[in-house]
Amino acid sequence: VTFRPTATKCDSRCAMAAMTNLLEVCLWSVGGRRLGTVELNDQASVKELKYATADLLELPPKCHRLLCGGEIMVSQKLVSQYSEDTTPLEVMVVISHELIYKRMGDPSVAVRQAALNTLGRAAEPGSKAAIEAVCGCLKDCEGEVRRIALKTLSCISEEGNAQVISLLCDNLARGDLFTKATAIKGLTKVAGIGNPEFLTTMLELIVHRKAATRRFAMESLPQVAARGEPRAVEAALVALLDQDAQVRQAAAQSLGLVAELGDHKVIQRLLQCLQDDGDKMTRRCAAISLGQVVLEEDAKVLEALEASARESSLRRVASSVRDAIRSRGKQALN
């Protein structure tokens, strides 16, 4: 028989006391960017803080130093010796970028990925050296490393950086769908909605020979084009006639987000799609987009929605859109 000691009230109180004796440490980059926060026991050493920082930033302890109040923190000291009160301790992390750059060329895929992630957190926005180092990883033989490099580029680049925008657009045009998705996230951050190069690249993908690429591009169009952008609207209207039903679905859905409110041409094409398209999901998307584009009561639109509401698969959506348009019309009159 094995006897296990039971926790006493004293043990519980001691455990609670230990849990409350935590020291919060806020970590900052040299440029004043917050890197994160760690919590340590108030008896923890600076060495333990250094390892906790290394875990948080995914880098070896030898790649960084810790400074507090302009003084290099000594590994053998307690962290609490640098804290004068109960407020979070502010610590600056001085990272050796040269060591990170070296790890980005390591034979291990995992090490290269970790180094890129670290640089994304640690490098100052707009650092030319960091951007140049990451650009070298865009030719890595491993696809996941290349995708992390794209993500890192968007983290360390300042908004509007023409070099980075071109690199991201190139990967958007040539990469696989996972790479394209990563590039779009980066371009949304660095280039922003309405950037001409970003939009042109996306419009080229909308007429790609592969249906999966056309569908992806059409689904992503609202992230690229501002509402009312003529080229985007025209591309979506053309895609409403695509042979692939899922491309037509994405086109109908995107029109509700990129078309100008009250656009007569768009309304007529969505109405035609609602009435004639052989795919139920495409008609459903067309109905939803009509509700987003139509500004006032339109007899033809309401009549088409009324007819669609008789179909079991469209009843709920068509009825909701019809009621929303009528309500909008009444509000306009008031």
Stockholm file with secondary structure:
# STOCKHOLM 1.0

chainA/1-334         VTFRPTATKCDSRCAMAAMTNLLEVCLWSVGGRRLGTVELNDQASVKELKYATADLLELPPKCHRLLCGGEIMVSQKLVSQYSEDTTPLEVMVVISHELIYKRMGDPSVAVRQAALNTLGRAAEPGSKAAIEAVCGCLKDCEGEVRRIALKTLSCISEEGNAQVISLLCDNLARGDLFTKATAIKGLTKVAGIGNPEFLTTMLELIVHRKAATRRFAMESLPQVAARGEPRAVEAALVALLDQDAQVRQAAAQSLGLVAELGDHKVIQRLLQCLQDDGDKMTRRCAAISLGQVVLEEDAKVLEALEASARESSLRRVASSVRDAIRSRGKQALN
#=GR chainA/1-334 SS CCCCCCCCHHHHHHHHHHHHCEEEEEEECTTSCEEEEEEEETTCBHHHHHHHHHHHHTSCGGGEEEEETTEECCTTSBGGGGCCSSSCEEEEEEECHHHHHHHTTCSCHHHHHHHHHHHHHHSCTTCHHHHHHHHHHTTCSSHHHHHHHHHHHHHHSCTTCHHHHHHHHHHHHHSCHHHHHHHHHHHHHHTCTTCHHHHHHHHHHHTCSSHHHHHHHHHHHHHHSCTTCHHHHHHHHHHTTCSSHHHHHHHHHHHHHHSCTTCHHHHHHHHHHHHHCSCHHHHHHHHHHHHHHCCSCCHHHHHHHHHHTTSTTTHHHHHHHHHHHHHHHHHHHC
#=GC SS_cons         CCCCCCCCHHHHHHHHHHHHCEEEEEEECTTSCEEEEEEEETTCBHHHHHHHHHHHHTSCGGGEEEEETTEECCTTSBGGGGCCSSSCEEEEEEECHHHHHHHTTCSCHHHHHHHHHHHHHHSCTTCHHHHHHHHHHTTCSSHHHHHHHHHHHHHHSCTTCHHHHHHHHHHHHHSCHHHHHHHHHHHHHHTCTTCHHHHHHHHHHHTCSSHHHHHHHHHHHHHHSCTTCHHHHHHHHHHTTCSSHHHHHHHHHHHHHHSCTTCHHHHHHHHHHHHHCSCHHHHHHHHHHHHHHCCSCCHHHHHHHHHHTTSTTTHHHHHHHHHHHHHHHHHHHC
//
